[in-house]
Amino acid sequence: MSARPLPSSPPSAQGVDATGVLAFLDAVEASEVIEPHSLMILRHGRLVAAGWWEPYTPDRLHLLYSLSKSFTSTAVGFAVAEGLIGLDDPVLSYFPELDADITDPRSRAMLVRHVAAMASGHEEETYERAHALDPDDLVRGFLLLPPDRDPGTVFAYNQPATYALAAIVQRVTGESLTAYLRPRLLDPLGIGEVAWLTGRSGRELGFSGLHGTTDAIARLGQLYLDGGVWEGERLLSEEWVAEATREHTATAPGATADADRMDWERGYGFQFWRSRHGYRGDGAYGQFCVVLPEYDAVIATTAATGDMQAVLTLVWEHLLPAFRPEPLTGQEDADAALARRLAHLALPPAPGAPAPPGRGGEWSGAEFTPCGGVCADQPQLTAAVVTGDTGGWTLSLVEEPGGRRLELPLGAGGQQVGEGPPPTAVSGGWTDGDTLAVHIVFLETPHRLRVTCSLTDRTFTARWDTKPLHGGPLRSLRAPRRPPRSGG
């Protein structure tokens, strides 16, 4: 199914000042802590701005990390409406095979609404401990870990809580989250391919691992902004939208003045965060679906940043003032300037010469070992090999077990995009006769790896700008591939 494009409009016709959007673009590009990947802005149901920083592109799937949780919440909303899930049912009631194992009264008292609202009673993240208790069944490991306090009384951002929620959906529907959402959400909204990582049990993770386009983020936000209605048809109950996006759990109960609270201190709904303005789904490193009912607007972003608050702060500083109550006149030049800017966004390639100056014979076939003996950022990476001559050069990264190689052709400037697997964009080159410095952007993720090889001591370093949270070899940094869906 090919998605119908979102209806579009010049910004000024929807009361959006294009100069404010341009100021936002200036600010994110000037930031030392934000690498922007994409931006879409909808106002009054119309797409008024959309841009992707090359080498990222509109149709490329992007790992959404915890923004996945908001799609899981939506699946729960459908299942509640269909009578398959009750919010006041004990979580354990959906896993009767675990009944004899789970003896702690707080674990047994944990309700569906508690895990939906990150209020399981645990006081901190439980993923590592739950995984240690049962590496094969995270639900069992989670329920075996007694909550510190009564469920419903304390907030803790907690991956196994969402995993249990997603596992309930998959248990009662007999389908993966993706399959369940396809006829109810994805197809009606015109969302094409998505892909979700699975765990050892074969379940889709729910708490993370969804790969989708920026367009998919924007469409989900518009559905919630419109109270569950899409193109005049109700898909999701209005009651669920209201419940999922209001505060159920205080995230900063000791906070003082409301104006001083940051965006993660505004409360948590059912897999949505409350914000200083509106509410949002968000994922690690800058994947955002910001819904602004007061402004009748949706902002979708993908990025790579270790400071997610910095992105939201720039949204509040530059985009909110751009939303005006009435259409703007005399703004044709600003609208055109914004359109030109959005059409030519690009991340700068890493600098470097396409061939080693005067040292080709020494570089061709050169092998490098990790500086210090182990590559701390990517321990599976055990060697780097450079091959080539004046006709072209290749950097090969070798990972154990198995000695599998990721072959990365080095080009003559710019970003060299390859479909892999995994899809990558490679830039950089020789900074002097003894040093090769290469940036590898993994295009279906927010991640960039910087590899530097030193001919002097035959060692290399490899460092992530933002470290992958799911771990695994470099080849795993891609959306899981699925067989084509029948019916087009």
N, C-alpha and C positions, 0 to 999 in steps of 0.2 A: 504494500500500500504506500503510495506516495502522498506525503502530507500536503494539504492545501496550505499555501503561504498564509501567514497571519495577515490580516488586513493592515495596511500601512497608511501613514499620513505624514505630511510635513510636520515637524515639531510645533511650529507656531499655530497651526490649525487646531491643535489639541491643548493649547495654552502652555507649551513648553518652550522656554527660552533657550535656543540653541547655544547661546554664548555660555550658559551655565554648564551645559554638557561638554563644551569645548574646554572649559576650565577644569572640569573633572578629569578629562583625558590628559590635560597638561599635568595635573597633580599626580595622577597615578604613574605617569611615565617619568616624572621627576623624582618620585619616591625611591629611596634607597632600599626599601624593605618590601616592595610590591613588584612582582613581575606579572602584568596583566595578560590574560589570554583571550577574554571575550567580554562583551557587554551587549545586553539587549534591554531596552526600555519600552514599556507599554504604558500608554496613557489613554484613559477612556476607551479601553479595548482596542486601541490602534498601536501598531509598532511605529515608534517615532525615531528610534535610533538603534542601529545594530552594527557591530564591528568585531572583527577577529584580528588579533595581532599575529601576522605570519611568523612562524610556519603553522600556527593553528588555523583551522578552517571551519566553516559552518557545519559541514556534514560529518566532521570527525567526532566519534564518541570520546568522551572525557570522563575520567574517573571522578565521581562526585563525592566520594567518602561519605561523611555522615549526613549529607543532604539526602542520601538513600533513605534515612529514617522517615522523612516526610512522605515518601512514596509508600513505605511500609504502613505508616499511619493511615494513608488513604485506602490501602487494602483492608485494614481493620475496619474502617468506616463502612465499606461495602459489606463486609462480612457481618457486622453488627446489624445493618439494615436488612440483611437477608435472614436474620435470626440464627446465624451459625455461631456467633460469639456473644456472650453476655459480659459486660464490663464488670459486673459484680460477681462473676464466677471465680473461684480459686484457680490460679494458674495450674496447680497440680491436677485439677479435675480433667484437664485435657491430656494428661499423660498418666493414665491409670496404671501403666506398667511400672511406674516409679513410686507408687503409693507406699509400698513396704520399705523403700529405701529412705524416704523423706520423713524424718521423725520430729524435726524441730518445729515447735508450734508456730513460730513466726513465718517460716518457709511455707507451712501448710496454710497459713492465713493470707498469704500474698494473693491479691486479686489482679485480674487483667488490667483494671484501671491503674493499679499501682505501677506495674511495669510500663504501661503506656506513658505515665507521667514521671518516669525516673524516680519513683518513690518506693522502691522495693524494701526499704528499711536498712539497706547497706549504707555505710557512711562514706564509702569511696569506691572507685572502680574495682570490679571483681574479676576482670577477664583472665588475668594470669593465674589467679588462685582457682577459679572455676575450671580453667583448662587443665591445671595440674591435677585436680580431683578426678576429672574424666576427660582425657584428651579426645575421645571419640564422640562424646555427646555433651555439648556445652550446656544444654538445658539441665541435664542431670547434675553436672558439676556446679551449676549456678544454684540449683535448689538444695544441693548438699551443703552449701555454704550458709550457715545461719545468719540472718540479718542482725545487725547491731542494735537496731531499734524496731519498734512496731512499724510494719508497712504503712505507708501513707503519711509518715511524720517527718521525713527528712529527704532532701534532694541529694542524689549522687549521680553524676553522668556516668552511665554504666552500660557497656556494650552488651553483656549477657541479658540485661533486662529487655532490650530491643530484640535480641536474638530469640528469646523466649516468646515474645509477642509475634514475631515473624513465623516461628515454628508452629504456633497455635493456628495461624492462618493457613499454613501449608498442611497441617494435620486435618483441619475441619473441611478444607476444600478439596484435598487430594491432589492439589496442583502446586507448582512453583508459584512464587509471587508474580513473576513475569507472566506466566500463563493465565493466572487468575485476573491480573490487571489488564491483559490485552483486550478482551471484549468490553470491559467495563470502563476503562480509563484511556489506555494507550491509543486504541483505534478510534474511539469517538473524538479524542482531542487531536487526532492526526499526528501522533507521535510514532515515528518509524522504528528503526532498529534500536533496541537497548540490549544490554547484557549485564548479568549479575553474577558476581563471584559466589561460589559454593564452598561450604565447609566439608569436613570429613564425612559428615552424615549424608551428604548430597543435598542438603537444604541450602537455598539461597540465603546469604548472610543476614539480610534485613537491616542490620545496623550500619553496614558499609558495603562497598563493592559494586554498587550500581554504576554502570557506564552509560551515559546518555549525552545528547547534544544540549547546547545552551538553549536552543529552541524548545526542547522538552521541559527544561526548568521554567522557562517563561510561560509555557502553556499551563503547567501545573499551578503556577502562581495566579494566573488569570482565572482559572477555575475556582480557586479559593476566594479570590477577590470578588467574584460574582456569586458567592454563596453556594457553589456547587452546580451552577447552571452553565452550560456551554452551548452557544449558538441557539439559545431559546429552549434547550432541552435540559431537564434536570438529570444529572448523573449521580451526584453525591448529595446526601441529605443536608439540608440547611442546618439541622441540629448538629450533625457531625462537624461541619465546618466551624460552627460557633464553639463547640466543645474542644475541638482539637487545637484551636488557636487562642483560647483564653488561658489565664494562669491557673494551673492546678497545684503547682509546687513552687514555693518561694525558693529562689536560687541564691538570695543574699538576705536571709532573715534578719541579720544584724545591721543592715545598711541604715544609714542615717537619712539625710535629705534625699528626696526622690531625684532631684536634679543632679546629684552627684553620682548616681549609679550608672555604671557602664552597661553596655548592651547585654552582657552575660549575667547581669544582676537584676534582670527585669522579670524573671519568672519563666516557668516552663509549662507548656501545654501537653498535648498528646503528640510527642515527637516534633513539635515546633517550639521555637524560642520566641518569647516576647522581646520586643526591642524598644529603644527610646521612642521610635516611631513605628507603629504597626507591629508586624511579627515577621518571622522568617524561618526558613529551613536553611541550615548551613552545614558545610562540610569542610574538613581540614584543609588548610592552606588557601582558603579564599573562594570556595564554591558557595554561592549565595543565591537564594530565592527570597527576595525582600518584597513583602506585600504591604502596601500603604493604603489602607481604606480611606484615610482622611484626604488623600490626594488622588484617589482612584488611579493608582499606578502600581506597576510591578517592575522590579529591577532584577535582572538575572546576570550573574557574573561567574566566570571561571578565572582562576589565577593561581599563582604560586607565591605564597607569603607565609612567613612565620609570625606575622602580626596581623591577625584577622581584624582586630579592632581598628587598625589603621585604614582598612578598606571602608568599613562602615562610617568612620569619622569623616572621610572624604565624601561619601555619599551624602551625609547630613550637611556637610559644609557647602557642597557645590550643587547637588542635584535637587535637594528639597527647595531651595530658593528659586530654582528654575521652573517649578510647577506653579503656574499662575491660575487664578480662578476662571479666566475667560480667554478665548482665542486672542492671539497677538497679531497686530497688523504691522506692515512695513518691515517684516523680518525675513524677506526672501533671501537677501544676501547672507545672513547668518545661517539660515537653513541650508543654503547651498554650500557654504564653507564647512559646515558640519558633515554634510554628505560626502564631500571630497575627503575630509580627514578620515572618516570612518572607512572609506574605501581603500585607504593606503596605510593602515596601521601595520606595524611590523616591529618585531623584536630585533635589536641589532645583533648581527652575527659576531661571534668571537673573532678577534684579529689573529692574523697569522699568514705566513707565506705558504703557497701550495706545495713547495718542495724544499728540502733542507739546503740552505745556501752552501754550496761547495762541499757537502759532506755526504752526498747520496750513497756512495759506496759503503760507508760505515753504518748508515741507517738501514739499508735494505737487508731484511732478515734479522734485524736486531731484536733481541728478546729482553724483557724487563720483568723484574720481580717486585712485589710490593715493598715500598719503603718501610723499614722497620720490621719486615717479615710478614706482616698481616695487614690487609686492607680493612681498617676498622669500620668504614662506612658500608662495605659490601664484602663480608668475609669470604663468600664463595669465590670471589675474584682472585685468581692466583697468578695470572701472568698477562702481559700485554706483548703483542708482537707487531712490528711494523714491517711491511713488505712493499716492494714497488721499485720504481725507477722514474725516469723522466716522463714515462707514459702514464703514470698514475700511481697513487699511493693508497694503502689500506691499513687501518688500525684494527687489529683483532684482539678482542678481550676474551680471555680464557677462564672458564668457571668450572669448579669441581662441585659434585662428583661428575666424572665422565669426560672432562676436558672439552666441553662444548664451547664453540667459538661464536662470538657475535662479530660479524664482519662489517666494518664501517668504512666505506670509501671516503677518502678525503678529496674534496674538490678544490676548485680555484676560486675561493671566496664565496660569500653568501652562505645560504643554508642548503645542504645537500639532503633532500628528503628521500627516504627509502621506506618501502612498505614492509621490509623485514621478513618474517616477524622478529621482534616487534617493530611497529612503525616508529621511525626516528627522523630527526633532523640534526645533521652534523655540521658544525662550523669550527673555525679555528685553523691552526696549522703551526708552522715552525716560527717561534718568536726569536730564535737565534740558532746557530749551527748545532747547539747542544740540547735544545729544548723543543719538544713538541707539546703544544697545549690545545686540547680538543674539548669542545662542549657537545654533549649528546642530550638532545631533548627527546624524551619518550612521549610521543605525540598523543597517546590516549590516556595520559596521566598528567598531573601537575609537576612532573619531576625532571630535573636537569642534573646530569652527572658531568663533573669537570675532571678530565683525565690529563695528567701531565707526565710525560716521559722524559727522563734525564739520561742522555747518552753518556755523560761523564761517569756515573756510577751504576748505570744499567738498572735503575729502579723507576717505579712509577707511583703516583698517588692518584686516588680516585675519591672525590668528595661530592656528596649530594648538596645541592642548594636547599632542598626540602626532602627529608628522608622518607622513602616509602614506608607506610605503616603496616602493610601486609607482609613485608619481607619477601623472601624468595629470590630466585635467580633473575638476571636481567631480562631473560626471555619471557618472564611472567608479567612484565610491565606492559600489558595490553588488555583489551577487552576480551573476555572469553568468547570464542567463536561458537555459533549455533548453526544447525542446519537451516536452510531457508524455510520460511513459513509457507504453508500451502495457501493457495488462494490469492497469490500475488502480494 
